């Protein structure tokens, strides 16, 4: 996931960092690297601290690119503070850089993870990266993502939750079966 995140950071970093005269050119790459690490580390911290449903909510609709989303706000604030501290950027510049990066990068990352036609990253990669392989945390985050399963089209029977009955419905459904259901869940 970190490689894909770095690629997205470079993609969206031109306006917020590289072409920003308030960010010294010698710091451009380091600022983008700091931003990538900040997203991953702070999301991991949220999961470790039990904010699993908040992190999972990023997978619901377009929440990940919404700057008013509490998770996006928290990530933006933490990156802003880090940029000011590590690179001596003013609070306004740090806030503008973080606000110009976090919603776009996070929105694109989650969008790619949810897109069954984009195999560059999938939901299980994101969850594995955030939980560090901790099966208990992975299960909790996966359970929380399942609550938002209708966003992935996983609620096969329309009952508002994703469960075994949806797997049965997927197997009997002619639109991909269980493999299609699991493919949607894991972004394949």
C-alpha positions in Angstrom: 0.0 0.0 0.0 2.8 2.4 0.8 4.1 2.3 -2.8 0.6 3.2 -4.2 0.3 5.9 -1.6 3.6 7.4 -2.6 2.6 7.4 -6.2 -0.7 9.2 -5.4 1.2 11.6 -3.2 3.5 12.5 -6.2 0.4 12.7 -8.5 -1.4 15.2 -6.2 1.7 16.8 -4.7 2.4 19.1 -7.6 -0.1 21.8 -6.7 0.2 21.5 -2.9 4.0 21.1 -2.6 6.1 21.2 -5.8 4.5 24.3 -7.3 4.0 26.0 -4.0 6.6 28.8 -3.6 6.1 28.7 0.2 7.6 25.2 0.4 11.4 25.3 -0.3 12.2 23.1 -3.3 14.9 21.2 -1.3 12.1 20.0 0.9 9.6 18.9 -1.8 10.4 15.2 -1.8 10.8 15.0 2.0 7.4 16.8 2.5 5.7 14.3 0.2 7.4 11.3 2.0 6.3 12.8 5.4 2.7 13.1 4.1 2.6 9.5 2.9 4.0 8.2 6.2 1.7 10.4 8.2 -1.4 9.0 6.5 -0.4 5.4 7.1 1.0 5.9 10.7 -2.0 7.9 11.8 -4.5 5.5 10.4 -2.7 2.7 12.1 -2.8 4.6 15.3 -6.5 5.2 15.0 -7.1 1.4 14.4 -4.8 0.5 17.4 -6.7 3.0 19.6 -10.0 1.4 18.7 -11.3 3.9 16.2 -12.1 1.1 13.8 -15.5 2.2 12.8 -14.2 5.7 12.0 -11.5 4.3 9.7 -14.0 1.9 8.1 -16.4 4.8 7.4 -13.8 6.0 4.9 -15.0 3.2 2.7 -18.6 4.5 2.7 -19.5 6.7 -0.3 -17.0 9.5 -0.9 -16.1 10.2 2.7 -12.4 9.7 2.2 -12.2 12.8 0.0 -14.5 14.9 2.3 -12.4 17.4 4.2 -15.2 17.7 6.8 -14.9 13.9 7.6 -13.5 13.6 11.2 -10.8 11.1 10.1 -9.7 13.3 7.2 -9.7 16.3 9.5 -7.6 14.5 12.1 -5.1 13.3 9.5 -4.9 16.8 8.0 -4.3 18.4 11.5 -1.6 15.8 12.4 0.2 16.3 9.0 0.0 20.1 9.3 1.6 20.0 12.8 4.3 17.6 11.6 5.2 19.7 8.6 5.5 22.8 10.7 7.7 21.0 13.2 10.0 19.1 10.8 10.3 21.7 8.0 9.7 25.0 9.7 6.7 25.8 7.6 4.3 28.4 8.9 1.0 27.1 10.3 -0.9 28.6 7.3 1.5 26.9 4.8 1.4 23.6 6.7 -2.4 23.7 6.8 -2.7 24.5 3.1 -0.3 21.7 2.1 -2.0 19.1 4.4 -5.5 20.3 3.3 -4.4 20.1 -0.4 -3.0 16.6 -0.1 -4.9 14.5 2.5 -8.5 14.6 1.1 -7.3 14.1 -2.5 -4.8 11.3 -1.8 -7.0 9.5 0.7 -10.0 9.8 -1.6 -8.1 8.4 -4.5 -6.6 5.6 -2.4 -9.9 4.4 -1.0 -11.5 4.9 -4.4 -9.0 2.6 -6.0 -9.4 0.0 -3.2 -13.2 0.0 -3.8 -13.0 -0.1 -7.6 -13.4 -3.7 -8.8 -11.9 -2.6 -12.2 -8.7 -1.3 -10.6 -6.3 -4.0 -9.4 -3.5 -1.7 -8.2 -4.7 -1.8 -4.6 -7.5 -3.6 -2.8 -9.4 -3.4 0.4 -7.5 -6.3 2.0 -4.2 -4.6 1.2 -5.4 -1.4 3.0 -6.7 -3.4 6.0 -3.5 -5.5 6.2 -1.3 -2.3 6.1 -3.3 -0.6 8.8 -3.5 -3.5 11.1 0.1 -4.7 10.7 -1.1 -8.3 10.3 -2.9 -8.3 13.6 -5.7 -10.8 12.9 -7.9 -9.4 15.7 -7.6 -5.9 14.4 -8.0 -7.0 10.8 -11.1 -8.9 11.7 -12.5 -5.9 13.6 -11.7 -3.6 10.7 -13.1 -6.0 8.2 -16.3 -6.4 10.3 -16.6 -2.6 10.3 -16.1 -2.4 6.6 -18.8 -5.1 6.2 -21.2 -2.8 7.9 -20.6 -0.5 5.0 -20.8 -3.4 2.5 -23.6 -1.9 0.6 -21.1 0.6 -0.7 -19.3 -2.3 -2.3 -22.5 -3.9 -3.6 -22.0 -6.8 -1.2 -25.5 -6.7 0.3 -26.9 -9.2 -2.2 -30.3 -9.6 -0.6 -30.9 -5.9 0.3 -31.3 -6.5 4.0 -28.9 -3.7 5.0 -26.1 -6.0 6.3 -23.5 -8.2 4.8 -23.6 -11.8 6.0 -23.7 -15.5 5.1 -27.1 -15.1 3.4 -25.5 -12.7 1.0 -22.9 -15.3 0.1 -25.7 -17.8 -0.5 -27.5 -15.2 -2.6 -24.3 -14.5 -4.5 -23.8 -18.2 -5.3 -27.3 -18.5 -6.7 -27.0 -15.2 -8.5 -25.9 -15.4 -12.1 -23.9 -12.2 -11.9 -20.6 -13.6 -10.7 -21.5 -16.0 -7.8 -19.4 -16.2 -4.7 -16.3 -15.3 -6.6 -17.9 -12.1 -7.8 -19.0 -11.3 -4.2 -15.5 -11.9 -2.8 -14.0 -10.0 -5.7 -16.1 -7.0 -4.9 -15.1 -7.2 -1.3 -11.4 -7.5 -2.1 -11.4 -5.2 -5.0 -10.6 -7.7 -7.7 
